[in-house]
């Protein structure tokens, strides 16, 4: 600013302004204004965001649930249980509780159960055994879950039969009205109005592999006719993000108000031609996305509490996998490569099978 003022004084003393001076003045002012008005970097914006992110990680031969700030700083191990394996954290809409899966035992004798705890790790409670991939109702009073298909454990994510809902106040379990026709689902999630459950189906319900909208209190089932898996609705219910392929996350508008929900034109594609990309999740303000990325593998079943299958599956060790964040406010293609580093931020870098991120706004009492 001091340089600008001195230049202005100099120019005013020159009388009529030569064009070269005008150009110099404009160029200096433009450069200064650009520096002052430059938008904050993605990491800077994340560092000021009032959110946290829960995720699963494999440390010291054990699956644990961690929580970190939105920029990846200050990770904290919430579970720290050497004899139990915690996965798949899902945070309640008000940010006060986390439901998650716990594996006890090894191999086909493992038992995967539904648990809940406060979002600071306190008041841990077991709810139901032999369950998969829990998800919260919009009011945070009910946890949906997918019962295991058969008594013996199988790590495959679509090893499910039916859909149930656990009432946290009463402990009562409600069965979906179309329960007998629901099977081989995974990665379910409620729409914000509670009318639909969006999930992937694999070799079940008359479908090969697709993403469905399942009516919560009825029997309607709608094929959204998009390739891929693991859908995640934005908190405002207006957009859908999902894994459109092993190396791409897609984002598109979705119309949930119609009798048959539809997905619109894809507007954002996040691509990594080297690593696989999975497990996308939205920030509470709809502005950011996180996803896990890393090399393809079949895991390492010699590690305690792990299984051999595609490494994106819950319970399969994914060496080299980390979490990254991308702005959801842009359109086009984001390349997750060094050349496109300005468009994304790595939130973890240790490669400890970091997967299944879940954003939340901490309750006021736990804000730092």
Residue frames relative to the residue before (quaternion, step in Angstrom):
aa qw qx qy qz dx dy dz
X 1.0000 0.0000 0.0000 0.0000 0.00 0.00 0.00
X 0.6293 0.5290 -0.3383 0.4579 3.61 1.00 -0.80
X 0.6444 0.5105 -0.3228 0.4689 3.60 0.97 -0.82
X 0.6317 0.5313 -0.3332 0.4556 3.59 0.99 -0.81
X 0.6672 0.5100 -0.3104 0.4454 3.59 0.87 -0.95
X 0.6636 0.4974 -0.3087 0.4658 3.58 0.95 -0.88
X 0.6434 0.5139 -0.3278 0.4632 3.58 1.00 -0.77
X 0.6272 0.5307 -0.3362 0.4605 3.58 1.01 -0.79
X 0.6552 0.5081 -0.3163 0.4611 3.58 0.95 -0.87
X 0.6409 0.5235 -0.3150 0.4647 3.58 1.00 -0.84
X 0.6697 0.5028 -0.3049 0.4536 3.56 0.88 -0.92
X 0.6558 0.5186 -0.3230 0.4435 3.58 0.95 -0.84
X 0.6462 0.5210 -0.3228 0.4547 3.60 1.12 -0.63
X 0.6262 0.5714 -0.3354 0.4110 3.58 1.16 -0.46
X 0.4481 -0.6724 0.4721 0.3525 3.57 1.23 -0.26
X 0.8114 -0.0849 0.0874 0.5717 3.60 -0.90 -0.89
X 0.4074 -0.7644 0.4607 0.1937 3.55 -0.79 1.06
X 0.3734 -0.6978 0.5592 0.2469 3.60 -0.73 0.97
X 0.6050 -0.5892 0.3857 0.3717 3.53 -1.07 0.68
X 0.6261 0.5498 -0.3537 0.4250 3.60 1.03 -0.70
X 0.6446 0.5077 -0.3262 0.4694 3.57 1.05 -0.71
X 0.6246 0.5352 -0.3376 0.4577 3.56 1.01 -0.82
X 0.6575 0.5053 -0.3124 0.4634 3.57 0.95 -0.89
X 0.6479 0.5153 -0.3193 0.4612 3.57 0.97 -0.88
X 0.6512 0.5194 -0.3145 0.4553 3.56 0.95 -0.90
X 0.6780 0.4931 -0.2965 0.4575 3.57 0.85 -0.96
X 0.6529 0.5195 -0.3214 0.4477 3.55 0.98 -0.84
X 0.6622 0.4991 -0.3088 0.4660 3.59 0.95 -0.86
X 0.6529 0.5061 -0.3167 0.4661 3.57 0.92 -0.89
X 0.6576 0.5151 -0.3183 0.4482 3.60 0.92 -0.88
X 0.6551 0.5119 -0.3164 0.4569 3.57 0.96 -0.88
X 0.6656 0.5026 -0.3020 0.4618 3.56 0.92 -0.90
X 0.6674 0.5026 -0.3050 0.4571 3.57 0.93 -0.91
X 0.6362 0.5343 -0.3383 0.4419 3.56 1.00 -0.78
X 0.6575 0.5088 -0.3086 0.4621 3.56 0.94 -0.85
X 0.6923 0.4815 -0.2839 0.4564 3.56 0.96 -0.85
X 0.7706 0.3747 -0.1814 0.4826 3.53 1.02 -0.84
X 0.3579 0.7550 -0.4935 0.2417 3.59 1.22 0.09
X 0.4798 -0.6765 0.4679 0.3053 3.60 -0.87 0.88
X 0.5664 -0.5959 0.4481 0.3511 3.54 -1.13 0.65
X 0.5370 -0.6105 0.4684 0.3458 3.56 -1.09 0.65
X 0.6703 -0.4986 0.3600 0.4153 3.54 -1.26 0.37
X 0.6592 0.4961 -0.3252 0.4621 3.60 0.91 -0.80
X 0.6331 0.5223 -0.3368 0.4614 3.59 1.00 -0.73
X 0.6551 0.5001 -0.3158 0.4701 3.56 0.97 -0.80
X 0.6543 0.5039 -0.3147 0.4679 3.57 0.99 -0.79
X 0.6440 0.5410 -0.3318 0.4272 3.58 1.00 -0.76
X 0.7199 0.4029 -0.2490 0.5073 3.59 1.16 -0.50
X 0.4888 0.6589 -0.4380 0.3675 3.61 1.27 -0.04
X 0.4119 -0.7479 0.4677 0.2285 3.62 -0.87 0.90
X 0.5172 0.6591 -0.3868 0.3853 3.58 1.06 0.74
X 0.2014 -0.7199 0.6398 0.1782 3.49 -1.41 0.18
X 0.2712 -0.7486 0.5866 0.1481 3.54 -1.32 0.31
X 0.2066 -0.7448 0.6230 0.1201 3.55 -0.87 1.01
X 0.0844 0.7950 -0.5971 0.0654 3.57 -1.11 0.60
X 0.4343 -0.6690 0.5290 0.2899 3.56 -1.28 0.28
X 0.0024 0.7868 -0.6162 0.0342 3.54 -1.15 0.72
X 0.3234 -0.7402 0.5583 0.1894 3.59 -1.14 0.63
X 0.1333 0.7954 -0.5702 0.1562 3.57 -0.33 1.28
X 0.8467 0.0747 -0.0806 0.5206 3.56 -1.06 0.81
X 0.6615 -0.5401 0.2892 0.4326 3.56 0.95 1.00
X 0.6839 0.4363 -0.2817 0.5124 3.58 1.07 0.68
X 0.3976 -0.6787 0.5616 0.2567 3.55 -1.10 0.77
X 0.0017 0.7948 -0.6051 0.0468 3.57 -0.91 1.00
X 0.3534 -0.6856 0.5841 0.2528 3.55 -1.34 0.28
X 0.1346 -0.7866 0.6020 0.0271 3.52 -0.81 1.12
X 0.1518 -0.7308 0.6498 0.1435 3.52 -1.39 0.26
X 0.0068 -0.7905 0.6122 -0.0161 3.57 -0.99 0.87
X 0.5943 -0.5251 0.4494 0.4113 3.55 -1.31 0.14
X 0.6957 -0.5183 0.3082 0.3904 3.57 -1.23 0.46
X 0.6920 0.4460 -0.2803 0.4936 3.59 1.18 -0.44
X 0.6191 -0.5775 0.3298 0.4176 3.58 1.29 0.17
X 0.5469 0.6378 -0.3925 0.3742 3.58 1.24 -0.08
X 0.8578 0.2014 -0.1501 0.4485 3.54 -1.38 0.38
X 0.0833 0.8035 -0.5828 0.0883 3.63 0.58 1.07
X 0.0883 -0.7894 0.6074 0.0109 3.57 -1.01 0.89
X 0.3617 -0.7103 0.5650 0.2133 3.56 -0.94 0.94
X 0.2483 -0.8090 0.5191 0.1198 3.60 -0.41 1.24
X 0.7567 0.4185 -0.2108 0.4560 3.58 1.01 -0.75
X 0.0680 0.8577 -0.5082 0.0373 3.61 0.81 -1.00
X 0.3877 0.7104 -0.4814 0.3365 3.58 0.82 1.07
X 0.3112 -0.8102 0.4642 0.1767 3.62 -0.28 1.18
X 0.7503 0.3931 -0.2219 0.4830 3.64 1.14 -0.41
X 0.7159 0.3417 -0.2433 0.5581 3.62 1.27 0.00
X 0.2935 -0.7658 0.5556 0.1368 3.54 -1.14 0.70
X 0.1382 -0.8177 0.5576 0.0361 3.59 -0.48 1.23
X 0.0257 -0.7986 0.6001 -0.0380 3.54 -1.00 0.97
X 0.8689 0.2887 -0.0880 0.3924 3.43 -1.54 -0.18
X 0.0798 0.8211 -0.5606 0.0715 3.64 0.60 1.04
X 0.0312 -0.7655 0.6426 -0.0050 3.55 -1.05 0.88
X 0.2443 -0.8144 0.5158 0.1050 3.58 -0.59 1.15
X 0.5295 -0.6418 0.4571 0.3143 3.57 -1.00 0.87
X 0.6615 -0.5463 0.3365 0.3883 3.60 -1.13 0.58
X 0.7176 0.4143 -0.2644 0.4934 3.61 1.07 -0.60
X 0.5289 -0.6819 0.3803 0.3326 3.58 1.27 0.14
X 0.5396 0.6736 -0.3785 0.3343 3.59 1.24 0.04
X 0.8101 0.1922 -0.0729 0.5492 3.62 1.10 -0.61
X 0.1992 -0.7418 0.6265 0.1327 3.52 -1.30 0.47
X 0.1376 -0.7378 0.6512 0.1125 3.56 -0.93 0.89
X 0.0181 0.8108 -0.5786 0.0867 3.56 -1.05 0.73
X 0.4563 -0.6575 0.5238 0.2918 3.55 -1.33 0.18
X 0.1266 -0.7741 0.6173 0.0612 3.55 -1.15 0.74
X 0.1904 -0.7651 0.6070 0.0991 3.57 -0.92 0.99
X 0.0121 -0.7602 0.6495 -0.0038 3.53 -1.01 0.93
X 0.7428 0.3218 -0.2680 0.5223 3.58 -0.81 1.00
X 0.3941 -0.7242 0.5279 0.2040 3.54 -1.32 0.23
X 0.8434 0.2230 -0.1511 0.4649 3.54 -1.30 0.46
X 0.8187 -0.2110 0.1715 0.5058 3.57 -1.09 -0.74
X 0.6416 0.5216 -0.3264 0.4580 3.61 1.24 -0.29
X 0.4308 0.7028 -0.4661 0.3212 3.60 1.24 0.01
X 0.1797 -0.7486 0.6282 0.1130 3.56 -1.19 0.65
X 0.1493 -0.7785 0.6067 0.0600 3.57 -0.75 1.11
X 0.0531 -0.8282 0.5563 -0.0436 3.56 -0.65 1.18
X 0.4678 -0.6469 0.5336 0.2790 3.51 -1.34 0.45
X 0.0327 -0.7847 0.6185 -0.0242 3.55 -0.90 1.05
X 0.1193 -0.7523 0.6375 0.1163 3.53 -1.36 0.21
X 0.0449 0.7773 -0.6271 0.0229 3.57 -1.17 0.60
X 0.6072 -0.5070 0.4371 0.4280 3.55 -1.28 0.15
X 0.5935 -0.6135 0.3825 0.3537 3.60 -1.09 0.56
X 0.6312 0.4647 -0.3577 0.5076 3.58 1.29 0.12
X 0.6338 -0.5732 0.3104 0.4164 3.58 1.29 0.21
X 0.5771 0.6031 -0.3736 0.4045 3.59 1.23 -0.11
X 0.8268 0.2750 -0.1873 0.4536 3.56 -1.40 0.23
X 0.1268 0.8147 -0.5447 0.1531 3.55 0.84 1.02
X 0.0354 0.8149 -0.5735 0.0767 3.59 -0.89 0.95
X 0.3486 -0.7185 0.5675 0.2004 3.54 -1.00 0.89
X 0.2076 -0.8127 0.5375 0.0868 3.60 -0.88 0.96
X 0.8144 -0.0945 0.1339 0.5566 3.62 0.58 -1.11
X 0.3404 -0.7361 0.5492 0.2014 3.58 -1.05 0.80
X 0.8256 0.2483 -0.1946 0.4679 3.55 -1.37 0.36
X 0.4666 0.6561 -0.4449 0.3923 3.54 0.85 1.07
X 0.2400 -0.7615 0.5888 0.1255 3.54 -1.30 0.45
X 0.9155 0.0185 0.0515 0.3985 3.47 -1.47 0.44
X 0.0588 -0.8374 0.5434 -0.0057 3.59 0.31 1.26
X 0.0440 -0.7859 0.6163 0.0247 3.57 -1.28 0.42
X 0.4644 -0.7281 0.4555 0.2160 3.56 -1.05 0.89
X 0.4462 -0.6176 0.5702 0.3071 3.54 -1.21 0.58
X 0.6476 -0.5558 0.3441 0.3916 3.62 -1.09 0.53
X 0.7097 0.4346 -0.2726 0.4829 3.62 1.08 -0.61
X 0.4771 -0.7133 0.4108 0.3080 3.60 1.28 0.01
X 0.5430 0.6406 -0.3905 0.3772 3.60 1.24 0.25
X 0.7664 0.2741 -0.1191 0.5686 3.56 1.25 -0.46
X 0.1756 -0.7501 0.6261 0.1202 3.55 -1.14 0.71
X 0.2639 -0.7465 0.5910 0.1546 3.55 -0.74 1.06
X 0.0332 0.7928 -0.6086 0.0061 3.56 -1.18 0.48
X 0.3848 -0.7006 0.5573 0.2247 3.55 -1.33 0.38
X 0.3564 -0.7420 0.5215 0.2243 3.63 -0.51 1.09
X 0.5536 -0.6029 0.4694 0.3313 3.54 -1.19 0.67
X 0.5481 -0.6693 0.3953 0.3087 3.57 -0.96 0.88
X 0.8048 0.0633 0.0009 0.5902 3.60 0.90 -0.92
X 0.6649 -0.5305 0.3342 0.4059 3.63 -1.15 0.45
X 0.6941 0.4415 -0.2812 0.4941 3.60 0.95 -0.80
X 0.5057 -0.6884 0.4381 0.2801 3.57 -0.93 0.95
X 0.0247 0.7379 -0.6745 -0.0051 3.52 -1.25 0.65
X 0.4530 -0.7359 0.4355 0.2520 3.58 -0.75 1.02
X 0.4981 0.6736 -0.4464 0.3144 3.64 1.09 -0.44
X 0.5154 -0.7059 0.3962 0.2813 3.55 -0.78 1.06
X 0.7110 0.4379 -0.2682 0.4805 3.61 1.09 -0.54
X 0.4009 0.7104 -0.4754 0.3295 3.61 1.24 0.39
X 0.4279 0.7056 -0.4339 0.3617 3.58 0.76 1.13
X 0.0749 -0.7761 0.6253 0.0329 3.53 -1.26 0.54
X 0.8254 0.1437 -0.1373 0.5284 3.58 -0.57 1.19
X 0.2245 -0.7324 0.6221 0.1618 3.51 -1.42 -0.12
X 0.0411 -0.8137 0.5792 -0.0267 3.58 -0.86 0.99
X 0.2423 -0.7694 0.5811 0.1078 3.54 -1.30 0.41
X 0.2108 -0.7959 0.5629 0.0731 3.57 -0.69 1.18
X 0.2786 -0.7571 0.5737 0.1414 3.58 -0.75 1.14
X 0.3784 -0.7670 0.4723 0.2132 3.59 -0.47 1.18
X 0.6566 0.5249 -0.3197 0.4372 3.60 1.06 -0.63
X 0.8089 0.2827 -0.1210 0.5010 3.58 0.90 -0.90
X 0.4077 -0.7058 0.4800 0.3244 3.59 1.14 -0.55
X 0.4650 0.6820 -0.4422 0.3510 3.57 1.29 0.06
X 0.2389 -0.7582 0.5918 0.1336 3.57 -1.14 0.70
X 0.1603 -0.7837 0.5970 0.0600 3.55 -0.76 1.09
X 0.3215 -0.7401 0.5650 0.1720 3.55 -1.02 0.90
X 0.5404 -0.6157 0.4604 0.3418 3.58 -0.99 0.79
X 0.5417 -0.6550 0.4109 0.3297 3.64 -0.91 0.84
X 0.7287 0.3562 -0.2264 0.5393 3.60 1.20 -0.42
X 0.1621 0.8765 -0.4469 0.0757 3.53 1.32 0.47
X 0.6870 0.5096 -0.3030 0.4202 3.60 0.85 -0.92
X 0.7130 0.4334 -0.2526 0.4899 3.59 1.19 -0.45
X 0.6135 0.5331 -0.3438 0.4703 3.58 1.29 0.14
X 0.3093 0.7378 -0.5634 0.2062 3.58 -0.71 1.03
X 0.8117 0.2405 -0.2413 0.4745 3.51 -1.34 0.59
X 0.3572 0.6947 -0.5297 0.3306 3.56 0.95 0.96
X 0.0760 0.7614 -0.6422 -0.0452 3.51 -1.38 0.21
X 0.8214 0.2450 -0.2184 0.4665 3.52 -1.37 0.46
X 0.1759 0.8085 -0.5433 0.1423 3.63 0.69 1.01
X 0.0464 0.7838 -0.6192 0.0091 3.54 -1.28 0.41
X 0.4803 -0.6782 0.4853 0.2717 3.56 -1.08 0.79
X 0.4334 -0.5992 0.5905 0.3232 3.51 -1.32 0.42
X 0.6488 -0.5592 0.3378 0.3901 3.65 -1.08 0.58
X 0.6979 0.4453 -0.2827 0.4845 3.61 1.11 -0.55
X 0.5042 -0.6906 0.3979 0.3324 3.59 1.28 0.01
X 0.5072 0.6826 -0.4108 0.3287 3.59 1.24 0.00
X 0.8083 0.2195 -0.0787 0.5407 3.58 1.00 -0.83
X 0.1905 -0.6973 0.6682 0.1759 3.49 -1.37 0.39
X 0.1866 -0.7769 0.5953 0.0854 3.57 -0.75 1.09
X 0.1469 0.7992 -0.5617 0.1553 3.61 -0.71 1.05
X 0.4568 -0.6320 0.5425 0.3123 3.53 -1.37 0.21
X 0.1344 -0.7486 0.6401 0.1085 3.56 -1.14 0.66
X 0.0831 -0.7832 0.6154 0.0319 3.55 -1.08 0.81
X 0.8444 -0.1211 0.0383 0.5204 3.56 -0.62 1.20
X 0.6559 0.4702 -0.3381 0.4841 3.55 0.77 1.04
X 0.8139 0.2843 -0.2022 0.4646 3.55 -1.34 0.28
X 0.6757 -0.5024 0.2909 0.4544 3.58 1.15 0.57
X 0.6516 0.4830 -0.3128 0.4943 3.59 1.26 0.21
X 0.4837 -0.6265 0.5210 0.3196 3.53 -1.26 0.43
X 0.7169 -0.3086 0.2613 0.5679 3.58 0.45 -1.25
X 0.2958 0.7486 -0.5361 0.2545 3.57 -0.44 1.20
X 0.4638 -0.6374 0.5320 0.3091 3.55 -1.37 -0.01
X 0.1572 -0.8209 0.5486 0.0219 3.55 -0.77 1.13
X 0.2351 -0.6724 0.6711 0.2057 3.50 -1.42 0.38
X 0.0919 -0.8142 0.5731 -0.0089 3.56 -0.55 1.24
X 0.4311 -0.7129 0.4893 0.2580 3.56 -0.69 1.08
X 0.4612 -0.7182 0.4476 0.2666 3.59 -0.73 1.07
X 0.8180 0.2179 -0.0933 0.5241 3.61 0.79 -0.95
X 0.7156 0.3870 -0.2580 0.5211 3.58 1.17 0.46
X 0.5938 -0.5905 0.4297 0.3378 3.52 -1.27 -0.42
X 0.4453 0.6998 -0.4601 0.3166 3.61 1.24 0.05
X 0.0235 -0.7638 0.6449 -0.0112 3.53 -1.04 0.91
X 0.0830 -0.8201 0.5661 -0.0088 3.58 -0.63 1.15
X 0.3110 -0.7192 0.5948 0.1797 3.55 -0.87 1.01
X 0.3139 -0.7818 0.5113 0.1698 3.59 -0.58 1.16
X 0.3348 -0.8098 0.4431 0.1891 3.56 1.36 0.01
X 0.5151 0.5608 -0.4753 0.4407 3.53 0.83 1.08
X 0.4639 -0.6900 0.4715 0.2940 3.60 -0.95 0.77
X 0.6680 0.5343 -0.3592 0.3733 3.55 -1.18 0.47
X 0.3759 -0.7286 0.5460 0.1726 3.53 -1.32 -0.30
X 0.8063 0.3434 -0.2351 0.4203 3.53 -1.48 -0.10
X 0.0534 0.8333 -0.5454 0.0724 3.60 0.57 1.14
X 0.0528 -0.7751 0.6288 0.0317 3.55 -1.22 0.57
X 0.2903 -0.7675 0.5517 0.1492 3.56 -0.63 1.16
X 0.4948 -0.6198 0.5110 0.3316 3.57 -1.11 0.66
X 0.6379 -0.5620 0.3564 0.3876 3.62 -1.08 0.59
X 0.6896 0.4460 -0.2964 0.4875 3.62 1.10 -0.54
X 0.4833 -0.7142 0.4022 0.3074 3.59 1.28 0.02
X 0.5680 0.6357 -0.3666 0.3726 3.58 1.24 0.18
X 0.7800 0.2492 -0.1329 0.5584 3.58 1.22 -0.36
X 0.2037 -0.7519 0.6143 0.1257 3.51 -1.24 0.55
X 0.0955 -0.7477 0.6540 0.0645 3.55 -1.05 0.87
X 0.1057 0.7951 -0.5885 0.1011 3.58 -1.02 0.74
X 0.5248 -0.6013 0.4856 0.3567 3.54 -1.28 0.23
X 0.1855 -0.8258 0.5264 0.0816 3.56 -0.20 1.26
X 0.7737 -0.0264 -0.0043 0.6330 3.57 1.33 -0.09
X 0.7038 -0.4629 0.3126 0.4388 3.57 -1.23 0.14
X 0.7854 0.2983 -0.1351 0.5253 3.58 1.14 -0.61
X 0.7349 0.3738 -0.2263 0.5187 3.61 1.17 0.39
X 0.1629 -0.7149 0.6717 0.1061 3.51 -1.22 0.77
X 0.1395 -0.8005 0.5802 0.0569 3.60 -0.85 0.96
X 0.1401 -0.7570 0.6329 0.0822 3.55 -1.27 0.55
X 0.1033 0.7872 -0.5995 0.1011 3.56 -0.92 0.93
X 0.5542 -0.5790 0.4592 0.3832 3.61 -1.18 0.41
X 0.1154 -0.7760 0.6161 0.0698 3.55 -1.18 0.59
X 0.2519 -0.7522 0.5944 0.1319 3.55 -1.06 0.85
X 0.0751 -0.8238 0.5619 -0.0027 3.55 -0.34 1.29
X 0.5534 0.6262 -0.3909 0.3859 3.58 1.26 -0.11
X 0.6008 0.5747 -0.3588 0.4243 3.57 1.18 -0.50
X 0.6388 -0.5211 0.3949 0.4055 3.55 -1.26 0.38
X 0.7576 0.1611 -0.1051 0.6238 3.56 1.19 -0.63
X 0.3580 -0.7627 0.4925 0.2182 3.61 -0.26 1.21
X 0.0880 -0.7902 0.6059 0.0278 3.56 -1.11 0.74
X 0.3289 -0.7140 0.5871 0.1933 3.54 -1.24 0.60
X 0.3540 -0.7691 0.5022 0.1758 3.56 -0.87 1.00
X 0.7870 -0.3114 0.2468 0.4720 3.53 -1.31 -0.38
X 0.4910 -0.6588 0.4818 0.3045 3.57 -0.88 0.93
X 0.1574 -0.8280 0.5339 0.0685 3.60 -0.76 0.96
X 0.7892 0.1513 -0.0799 0.5897 3.61 1.18 -0.48
X 0.0321 -0.7822 0.6221 -0.0110 3.56 -0.97 0.93
X 0.1412 -0.7829 0.6047 0.0377 3.55 -0.67 1.18
X 0.0325 -0.8559 0.5117 -0.0670 3.55 -0.39 1.25
X 0.0147 -0.7503 0.6609 0.0100 3.51 -1.21 0.70
X 0.2397 -0.8233 0.5004 0.1198 3.58 -0.28 1.23
X 0.6717 0.4662 -0.2956 0.4941 3.58 1.29 -0.14
X 0.7898 0.2646 -0.1159 0.5411 3.55 0.82 -1.05
X 0.4919 -0.6071 0.5227 0.3410 3.53 -1.30 0.29
X 0.1910 -0.7789 0.5906 0.0893 3.57 -1.20 0.62
X 0.1131 0.8010 -0.5734 0.1297 3.56 -0.79 1.05
X 0.8198 0.3697 -0.1870 0.3953 3.52 -1.50 -0.20
X 0.1434 0.8163 -0.5438 0.1317 3.58 0.77 1.00
X 0.0129 0.7874 -0.6160 0.0210 3.58 -1.14 0.70
X 0.4131 -0.7247 0.5135 0.2015 3.57 -1.18 0.76
X 0.4571 -0.6178 0.5565 0.3158 3.54 -1.24 0.49
X 0.6483 -0.5613 0.3407 0.3854 3.64 -1.09 0.55
X 0.7131 0.4298 -0.2583 0.4899 3.60 1.15 -0.50
X 0.5153 -0.6855 0.3804 0.3462 3.60 1.30 0.28
X 0.5501 0.6736 -0.3610 0.3366 3.62 1.25 0.06
X 0.8033 0.2289 -0.0934 0.5418 3.59 1.10 -0.60
X 0.1927 -0.7425 0.6275 0.1336 3.51 -1.33 0.43
X 0.1182 -0.7379 0.6516 0.1301 3.53 -1.23 0.55
X 0.0007 -0.7775 0.6289 0.0002 3.52 -1.24 0.53
X 0.3800 -0.6846 0.5601 0.2707 3.55 -1.27 0.31
X 0.0234 -0.7983 0.6010 -0.0316 3.54 -1.09 0.79
X 0.2761 0.7508 -0.5684 0.1923 3.52 -1.11 0.72
X 0.6936 -0.4871 0.3260 0.4188 3.59 -1.27 0.12
X 0.5435 -0.6045 0.4731 0.3396 3.55 -1.15 0.63
X 0.1697 0.7625 -0.6139 0.1136 3.54 -1.09 0.77
X 0.4336 -0.6718 0.5322 0.2782 3.54 -1.35 0.05
X 0.6211 -0.5728 0.3380 0.4146 3.57 1.20 0.42
X 0.3359 -0.7021 0.5851 0.2277 3.54 -1.35 -0.22
X 0.1958 -0.8423 0.4900 0.1098 3.61 0.12 1.25
X 0.5274 0.6164 -0.4264 0.4001 3.61 1.24 -0.03
X 0.5937 0.5517 -0.3651 0.4581 3.57 1.24 -0.30
X 0.5523 -0.6283 0.4222 0.3493 3.64 -0.91 0.84
X 0.8468 0.1996 -0.1466 0.4707 3.56 -1.08 0.80
X 0.6402 0.5020 -0.3434 0.4692 3.59 1.19 0.33
X 0.2559 -0.7616 0.5851 0.1098 3.52 -1.32 0.42
X 0.4450 -0.6769 0.5139 0.2823 3.56 -1.27 0.26
X 0.3715 0.6540 -0.5777 0.3171 3.53 -0.68 1.24
X 0.7344 -0.3437 0.2886 0.5092 3.59 -1.23 -0.23
X 0.5115 -0.7277 0.3655 0.2741 3.55 -0.71 1.09
X 0.5814 0.5747 -0.3937 0.4203 3.63 1.18 -0.15
X 0.5681 0.6218 -0.3763 0.3861 3.61 1.23 -0.32
X 0.5803 -0.5910 0.4368 0.3510 3.57 -1.10 0.75
X 0.7966 0.2768 -0.2220 0.4894 3.57 -0.83 1.02
X 0.6354 0.4811 -0.3357 0.5021 3.58 1.28 -0.02
X 0.4349 -0.7156 0.4887 0.2451 3.56 -0.74 1.09
X 0.1116 -0.8022 0.5864 0.0122 3.57 -0.84 1.04
X 0.1739 -0.8234 0.5299 0.1049 3.61 0.15 1.21
X 0.8095 0.2672 -0.2058 0.4805 3.54 -0.98 0.87
X 0.5355 0.6342 -0.4135 0.3742 3.59 1.23 0.05
X 0.0154 -0.7904 0.6110 -0.0404 3.53 -1.04 0.96
X 0.4657 -0.6594 0.5212 0.2768 3.54 -1.35 0.24
X 0.0211 -0.7824 0.6221 0.0185 3.55 -1.09 0.74
X 0.3098 -0.7392 0.5740 0.1677 3.55 -1.30 0.43
X 0.0869 -0.7708 0.6310 0.0098 3.54 -1.17 0.79
X 0.4985 -0.6234 0.4988 0.3377 3.57 -1.10 0.58
X 0.2819 -0.7608 0.5636 0.1554 3.58 -0.93 0.93
X 0.5653 0.6274 -0.3696 0.3876 3.58 1.28 -0.02
X 0.6484 0.4998 -0.3236 0.4744 3.58 1.23 -0.12
X 0.3364 -0.7076 0.5815 0.2190 3.54 -1.33 0.26
X 0.6265 0.5703 -0.3873 0.3636 3.55 -1.29 0.03
X 0.6400 -0.5094 0.4190 0.3941 3.53 -1.20 -0.68
X 0.1332 -0.7513 0.6417 0.0776 3.55 -1.01 0.90
X 0.1987 -0.7774 0.5892 0.0948 3.55 -0.74 1.08
X 0.2613 -0.7700 0.5650 0.1400 3.56 -0.68 1.12
X 0.4167 0.6558 -0.4965 0.3869 3.52 0.40 1.32
X 0.6933 -0.4660 0.3163 0.4495 3.62 -1.18 0.27
X 0.6315 0.5501 -0.3412 0.4267 3.59 1.04 -0.72
X 0.7598 0.3436 -0.1967 0.5157 3.57 1.13 -0.60
X 0.2378 0.8382 -0.4715 0.1364 3.56 1.25 0.40
X 0.5998 0.5764 -0.3693 0.4143 3.61 1.11 -0.50
X 0.6873 0.5072 -0.2729 0.4426 3.58 1.20 -0.49
X 0.7888 0.1893 -0.1271 0.5709 3.60 1.21 -0.15
X 0.2403 -0.7542 0.5986 0.1224 3.54 -1.30 0.45
X 0.3434 -0.7071 0.5765 0.2229 3.58 -0.93 0.87
X 0.2479 -0.7912 0.5470 0.1155 3.57 -0.77 1.08
X 0.7546 0.1191 -0.1115 0.6355 3.56 1.22 -0.51
X 0.1400 -0.8092 0.5673 0.0616 3.58 -1.12 0.59
X 0.5444 0.6630 -0.3952 0.3285 3.63 1.21 -0.10
X 0.3921 -0.7647 0.4428 0.2558 3.60 1.25 -0.24
X 0.4193 0.7395 -0.4377 0.2929 3.59 1.25 0.42
X 0.6455 -0.5381 0.3233 0.4350 3.58 0.81 1.01
X 0.1891 0.8005 -0.5360 0.1899 3.56 0.87 1.02
X 0.1475 0.8017 -0.5514 0.1773 3.56 -0.46 1.26
X 0.8271 0.3242 -0.1804 0.4222 3.52 -1.46 -0.01
X 0.0809 0.8137 -0.5664 0.1023 3.58 0.63 1.12
X 0.0469 -0.7811 0.6226 -0.0020 3.56 -1.18 0.70
X 0.2857 -0.7837 0.5342 0.1371 3.57 -0.45 1.25
X 0.1366 0.7781 -0.6127 0.0228 3.56 -1.27 0.39
X 0.3934 -0.6561 0.5859 0.2675 3.49 -1.35 0.38
X 0.3894 -0.7395 0.4848 0.2577 3.64 -0.47 1.09
X 0.5597 -0.5773 0.4636 0.3723 3.59 -1.12 0.59
X 0.6746 -0.5347 0.3223 0.3938 3.57 -1.09 0.66
X 0.6649 0.5394 -0.3145 0.4100 3.57 0.92 -0.87
X 0.7489 0.3849 -0.2216 0.4917 3.61 1.15 -0.51
X 0.4211 0.6955 -0.4832 0.3246 3.58 1.23 0.16
X 0.3517 -0.7465 0.5322 0.1892 3.52 -1.06 0.82
